[in-house]
Amino acid sequence: MSALAQFLNSILVTPLNLLAGLVRILRTSPLTSVMMVILMLGALAVGLTMNGTVDRLQETTAKRLHKVVGKAGFGLRDVTVEGRHKTSRQALRRAVNTDLGISIFDINLTGVKERLEDLPWVEQADVTRVLPNILHIELTERQAFLLWESEQGTGLIDRSGTVITRSNLSSYDYLPRIRGLKSRLHATALMDMLEAYPMLRKRLVGAEWVSDRRWTIFLDHGGAVHLPAEEIIPALDLLMEMEAEKQVLGMHGRSIDLRLPDRVVLRAVPLPSPIPNIKTRRKGEDT
């Protein structure tokens, strides 16, 4: 049997024989034969790669390896979860999408993380392996912040303005409602600012982002406070001075206009109905 035939025969045995056959050829064959063998090997490698043989071999080998590893004590035995409050067990199982017993090293942690973070209540998910056989998930869930009204209906949003859900909202009726184009993107700034004005904040039941520049706040007794587009803090400070003297925030059916500098204007006029039933505003109260 020629050295080339021996070499080709060795390919069918083991990778170790492949290496040994190559060494024998390099030691016993002239340079031309060596070059031809190298070219044949190159052509063989290209052909195997192009027809998918190498990929299939790698996939088969990996599956067998993971199966052996799983039986050796590294098979998934449990999935532990921290931080789950609103996310359902069913949604969590669908997102993890893996079976007990599978090799823990065969679990695509990035894929699990991405599927978890696609769930409506999940803001962030950290997925780790706890050797030898546990998958641990730590969730950071979104916090209900406000109810946002839009053409698509009412949605529950978090502080970032992300819509969490549009269904089963009855348990969140206690939250203030906002509306207006881009209102959900500006709402956190408004609510944070009003923390410094608790007397106004506790009466707020809703707010409207008007003309993409300013807020109108709706009060719990049907009144409203029209904030200016700029210099909001001085206007609120002026309102608080007037509140200390005349308790204007408790006056029913009053529109408190802060849009003019250095003054507070009270209007005893019919007001738009409170959110969520309001559909139109009175002429002259939309800027």
C-alpha positions as CSV (number, residue, x, y, z in Angstrom):
1,M,0.0,0.0,0.0
2,S,1.5,3.4,-1.0
3,A,2.1,6.2,1.5
4,L,-0.8,8.2,0.0
5,A,-3.2,5.3,0.3
6,Q,-2.2,4.7,3.9
7,F,-2.8,8.3,4.6
8,L,-6.3,8.4,3.1
9,N,-7.1,5.2,5.0
10,S,-6.0,6.9,8.2
11,I,-8.5,9.7,7.7
12,L,-11.3,7.2,8.3
13,V,-9.9,6.1,11.6
14,T,-9.1,8.9,14.1
15,P,-7.7,12.5,14.1
16,L,-4.6,11.1,15.8
17,N,-4.1,8.7,12.9
18,L,-4.6,11.6,10.5
19,L,-1.8,13.5,12.1
20,A,0.5,10.4,12.2
21,G,-0.2,9.7,8.5
22,L,0.7,13.3,7.6
23,V,3.9,13.0,9.5
24,R,4.8,9.8,7.6
25,I,4.2,11.4,4.3
26,L,6.3,14.4,5.1
27,R,9.2,12.1,6.2
28,T,9.1,9.6,3.3
29,S,7.8,11.5,0.3
30,P,9.6,13.9,-2.1
31,L,8.7,17.6,-2.0
32,T,6.3,17.3,-5.0
33,S,4.3,14.6,-3.4
34,V,4.1,16.6,-0.2
35,M,2.8,19.6,-2.1
36,M,0.2,17.5,-3.8
37,V,-1.0,16.1,-0.5
38,I,-1.3,19.6,0.9
39,L,-3.3,20.7,-2.1
40,M,-5.6,17.7,-1.8
41,L,-6.0,18.3,1.9
42,G,-6.9,21.9,1.2
43,A,-9.4,20.9,-1.5
44,L,-10.9,18.3,0.8
45,A,-11.3,20.9,3.6
46,V,-13.0,23.4,1.3
47,G,-15.3,20.7,0.0
48,L,-16.3,19.5,3.4
49,T,-16.9,23.1,4.6
50,M,-18.9,24.1,1.5
51,N,-21.3,21.1,1.7
52,G,-21.8,21.5,5.4
53,T,-20.1,18.4,6.5
54,V,-17.9,20.2,9.0
55,D,-20.8,22.1,10.5
56,R,-22.8,18.9,10.9
57,L,-19.9,17.1,12.4
58,Q,-19.4,19.9,14.9
59,E,-23.1,20.0,15.8
60,T,-23.2,16.3,16.2
61,T,-20.1,16.3,18.4
62,A,-21.4,19.1,20.5
63,K,-24.8,17.3,21.1
64,R,-23.0,14.1,22.1
65,L,-20.7,16.1,24.4
66,H,-23.6,18.0,26.1
67,K,-25.4,14.7,26.6
68,V,-22.4,13.1,28.3
69,V,-21.9,16.3,30.4
70,G,-25.6,16.3,31.4
71,K,-25.4,12.7,32.6
72,A,-22.2,13.4,34.5
73,G,-24.0,15.6,37.0
74,F,-24.3,18.9,35.0
75,G,-27.8,18.3,33.8
76,L,-30.3,21.1,34.6
77,R,-32.0,20.3,37.9
78,D,-33.7,23.5,38.8
79,V,-34.4,27.1,37.8
80,T,-34.4,29.7,40.6
81,V,-35.9,33.1,40.3
82,E,-35.5,36.3,42.3
83,G,-37.5,39.6,41.8
84,R,-40.6,38.1,40.2
85,H,-43.7,39.9,41.4
86,K,-45.9,40.7,38.3
87,T,-44.5,38.3,35.7
88,S,-46.6,35.1,35.5
89,R,-45.0,31.7,35.9
90,Q,-46.3,30.7,32.5
91,A,-44.7,33.7,30.8
92,L,-41.5,32.9,32.7
93,R,-41.4,29.3,31.6
94,R,-42.0,30.2,28.0
95,A,-39.2,32.7,28.0
96,V,-36.7,30.2,29.6
97,N,-37.8,27.6,27.1
98,T,-35.5,24.7,28.3
99,D,-36.0,21.3,29.8
100,L,-34.7,19.7,33.0
101,G,-31.9,17.4,32.4
102,I,-30.3,19.3,29.5
103,S,-26.6,20.1,29.9
104,I,-26.3,23.4,31.8
105,F,-23.6,24.4,29.4
106,D,-26.0,23.9,26.4
107,I,-28.3,26.7,27.7
108,N,-27.9,30.0,25.7
109,L,-27.8,32.5,28.5
110,T,-28.0,35.5,26.1
111,G,-31.1,34.0,24.4
112,V,-32.8,33.5,27.7
113,K,-32.0,37.0,28.9
114,E,-33.3,38.5,25.7
115,R,-36.6,36.6,25.8
116,L,-37.1,37.5,29.5
117,E,-36.5,41.2,28.7
118,D,-39.1,41.0,26.0
119,L,-41.8,40.3,28.7
120,P,-43.9,43.4,29.5
121,W,-43.1,43.7,33.2
122,V,-39.4,42.8,32.9
123,E,-37.0,45.8,32.8
124,Q,-33.8,43.8,33.2
125,A,-32.9,40.1,33.6
126,D,-29.6,38.6,34.7
127,V,-29.2,34.9,33.9
128,T,-26.3,32.9,35.4
129,R,-25.3,29.2,35.8
130,V,-24.9,28.0,39.3
131,L,-22.7,24.8,38.9
132,P,-23.3,22.0,38.8
133,N,-27.0,22.1,37.8
134,I,-28.9,25.3,38.5
135,L,-30.0,28.1,36.3
136,H,-30.5,31.3,38.3
137,I,-32.6,34.3,37.1
138,E,-32.7,37.7,38.8
139,L,-35.4,40.0,37.5
140,T,-35.8,43.8,37.9
141,E,-39.5,44.5,37.1
142,R,-41.0,47.7,36.0
143,Q,-42.9,49.8,38.5
144,A,-46.4,51.0,37.7
145,F,-46.2,54.8,37.6
146,L,-49.1,56.5,35.7
147,L,-52.0,55.7,33.4
148,W,-51.4,57.1,29.9
149,E,-54.3,57.9,27.6
150,S,-53.7,57.8,23.8
151,E,-55.5,57.0,20.6
152,Q,-54.7,53.3,21.2
153,G,-56.5,53.4,24.6
154,T,-55.3,53.6,28.2
155,G,-52.0,52.0,29.1
156,L,-50.0,51.6,32.2
157,I,-46.5,53.1,32.0
158,D,-43.4,53.1,34.1
159,R,-41.2,56.1,34.9
160,S,-39.4,55.8,31.6
161,G,-42.7,56.1,29.7
162,T,-42.6,52.5,28.6
163,V,-46.1,51.0,28.2
164,I,-46.3,47.9,30.4
165,T,-49.8,46.8,29.6
166,R,-53.1,48.0,28.3
167,S,-55.2,45.2,29.9
168,N,-56.5,44.5,33.4
169,L,-56.0,48.1,34.6
170,S,-58.8,48.3,37.2
171,S,-56.4,47.7,40.1
172,Y,-54.4,50.8,39.0
173,D,-57.3,53.3,39.0
174,Y,-55.7,55.1,41.9
175,L,-52.8,56.3,39.7
176,P,-53.0,59.8,38.0
177,R,-53.8,59.9,34.4
178,I,-51.9,61.8,31.7
179,R,-52.6,62.5,28.1
180,G,-51.3,64.5,25.2
181,L,-48.8,63.8,22.4
182,K,-45.4,62.8,24.0
183,S,-46.9,63.3,27.5
184,R,-45.5,60.0,28.7
185,L,-42.0,61.2,27.9
186,H,-42.3,64.3,30.0
187,A,-44.4,62.9,32.9
188,T,-41.5,61.9,35.2
189,A,-40.1,65.4,35.2
190,L,-43.5,66.8,36.1
191,M,-44.1,64.3,38.9
192,D,-40.6,64.7,40.3
193,M,-40.9,68.5,40.3
194,L,-44.2,68.3,42.2
195,E,-42.6,66.4,45.0
196,A,-41.4,69.8,46.3
197,Y,-45.1,70.9,46.3
198,P,-47.0,68.3,48.3
199,M,-50.2,70.3,48.7
200,L,-50.5,70.4,44.9
201,R,-49.3,66.9,44.3
202,K,-51.8,65.3,46.6
203,R,-54.7,66.9,44.8
204,L,-53.5,66.0,41.3
205,V,-55.6,63.3,39.6
206,G,-54.4,63.9,36.1
207,A,-52.4,66.1,33.7
208,E,-52.4,67.0,30.0
209,W,-49.3,67.9,28.0
210,V,-50.5,70.8,25.9
211,S,-49.1,71.8,22.5
212,D,-45.9,69.9,23.3
213,R,-44.7,72.7,25.6
214,R,-46.5,72.9,28.9
215,W,-48.8,71.1,31.4
216,T,-52.3,71.6,32.7
217,I,-52.9,69.8,36.0
218,F,-56.3,68.5,36.9
219,L,-57.3,68.5,40.6
220,D,-59.4,66.1,42.6
221,H,-62.4,68.5,42.9
222,G,-62.7,69.3,39.2
223,G,-60.4,72.4,39.2
224,A,-57.3,72.8,37.1
225,V,-53.9,74.5,37.3
226,H,-52.4,75.8,34.0
227,L,-48.7,75.8,34.2
228,P,-46.5,78.1,32.1
229,A,-44.2,76.7,29.4
230,E,-41.1,78.3,31.1
231,E,-40.2,79.6,34.6
232,I,-42.4,76.9,36.2
233,I,-40.8,76.9,39.6
234,P,-41.3,80.7,40.2
235,A,-45.0,80.3,39.1
236,L,-45.5,77.4,41.6
237,D,-43.8,79.3,44.4
238,L,-46.2,82.2,43.7
239,L,-49.1,79.7,43.8
240,M,-48.0,78.4,47.2
241,E,-47.8,81.9,48.6
242,M,-51.4,82.4,47.4
243,E,-52.4,79.0,48.8
244,A,-51.1,80.0,52.2
245,E,-53.2,83.1,52.2
246,K,-56.4,82.0,50.5
247,Q,-56.3,78.2,50.1
248,V,-57.0,78.5,46.4
249,L,-56.2,74.8,45.7
250,G,-59.4,73.9,47.6
251,M,-61.7,76.2,45.6
252,H,-64.0,74.0,43.6
253,G,-64.7,74.8,39.9
254,R,-61.8,77.2,39.7
255,S,-59.2,77.4,36.9
256,I,-55.9,78.6,38.3
257,D,-53.9,80.2,35.6
258,L,-50.1,80.6,36.2
259,R,-49.2,81.4,32.6
260,L,-48.8,85.1,33.2
261,P,-45.7,86.2,34.9
262,D,-45.9,87.5,38.5
263,R,-49.6,86.8,39.0
264,V,-52.1,84.1,39.6
265,V,-55.4,84.4,37.7
266,L,-58.5,82.6,39.0
267,R,-61.4,81.9,36.6
268,A,-64.8,80.9,37.8
269,V,-65.8,79.3,34.5
270,P,-66.9,75.9,33.4
271,L,-63.9,73.7,33.2
272,P,-63.1,70.7,31.0
273,S,-64.4,67.5,32.7
274,P,-61.7,65.6,34.6
275,I,-59.7,62.9,32.9
276,P,-60.6,60.4,31.5
277,N,-63.9,61.8,30.0
278,I,-62.6,65.1,28.6
279,K,-62.6,65.2,24.8
280,T,-62.3,68.9,24.1
281,R,-61.1,72.1,25.8
282,R,-62.6,75.5,25.9
283,K,-61.3,78.0,23.4
284,G,-58.5,80.1,24.9
285,E,-57.3,77.4,27.3
286,D,-55.1,75.4,25.0
287,T,-51.9,77.3,25.0
